[in-house]
């Protein structure tokens, strides 16, 4: 989790102008936010690896990704309600928030003592809903790259390119409902990660 997070942080410096273009016009100081979030992502990655304030870092990441949904992705989807790609990006950020929230919950003392946590339940839904929607999208658009249903079409040189997309769709179709009802969430998370 820490490695891609640090990579996202690095992209805030190497692709600063492209990242700044995603920030709504009504938010001032675009470049300041880009560099601040990039620095925070790198710092959070280091925090998670070293386990120094890891729970705080995971909690702040969950909030950050949720703010991305509320401030950028959901309004973008609202402007183009028919765009399945705007929907996919909104749900992707929601699942990123859910992943960070689940990590924060797993690092809390209450989690270890009681074995259950409200944050973990919210996190499960934040991941389950995108997984269910992505399953439907993958079944409907088997020619697209498996995983997150984006605009990229799987190249024809990839062996069995359509099979991979449908395999992912099947895994999602099984994993989504299991997450919603809370059956074997760790095993389901492992399968989603492997997929």
Secondary structure, DSSP 4 states (H G I P E B T S, - for coil): -HHHHHHHHHHHHHTHHHHHTTS-TTSS-HHHHHHHHHHHHHHHHHHHHHTSSHHHHHHHHHHHHHHHIIIIIHHHHHHTTT-HHHHHHHHHHHHHHHHHHHHHHHTSHHHHHHS--HHHHHHHHHHHHHHHHHHHHHHH-TTBPSSS--SPBPPTTSTTHHHHHHHHHHHHHHHHHHHHHTSSHHHHHHHHHH-
